[in-house]
Amino acid sequence: MTIKISSKTGKKLKEFNKREWPEANIEHFGHNRDWNTKHYVLEAYDGKNIVGTLGMKVEAGVAYIGTMLVSKDQRRKGIGKKLMEKAKQIAKKDKAHKIYLQTGIDWQSVNFYEKLGYKITGKLLNHYFNQDFIEFTLFI
């Protein structure tokens, strides 16, 4: 056996996935599932200037917020809250039942997410760049 490394999905792998995933879905979920993933990038503007952004994907009834960033000089003005509210609207529209995200265990964002109703559902010790992170979840 050999192992091939690739950065893209070639024709043979696409054919393999098309053939094998339906059976794996039946084995795990009782029937074939649609795993379509939708990606979103939200941009908050003040005039023509971007002041915040949020990156999210929705897949299999779960929304994952991978990035959320507000310009340092624009924080505490409600921009992050508006981005998170819009993400929640999108997740609901796409029939997600929960949203989750990860943040540094001692970052200022911890209080922000708690105020929005997110609950700690996991600890990721020695995670990105050897720092501790926590996972937050909001059931919607």
FENHU-V708053 format. One record per pair of residues at least 4 apart in sequence whose C-alpha atoms are under 6 Angstrom apart, sorted by sequence separation. I is the first residue (numbers start at 1). J is the second residue. If there is no record, write none. Layout:
I,J
I,J
This chain:
16,20
17,21
25,29
26,30
45,49
58,62
92,96
114,118
126,130
127,131
26,31
45,50
58,63
91,96
113,118
126,131
127,132
26,32
44,50
45,51
57,63
126,132
25,32
44,51
57,64
125,132
44,52
56,64
124,132
43,52
44,53
56,65
124,133
22,32
43,53
55,65
56,66
124,134
42,53
55,66
123,134
42,54
55,67
122,134
41,54
54,67
122,135
41,55
54,68
121,135
40,55
53,68
120,135
121,136
40,56
53,69
120,136
39,56
52,69
119,136
39,57
52,70
118,136
119,137
38,57
51,70
52,71
118,137
38,58
51,71
118,138
37,58
37,59
35,60
105,132
105,133
104,133
105,134
103,133
103,134
102,134
102,135
61,95
62,96
101,135
61,96
64,99
101,136
61,97
62,98
63,99
64,100
65,101
100,136
62,99
64,101
100,137
99,137
99,138
98,138
98,139
97,139
98,140
97,140
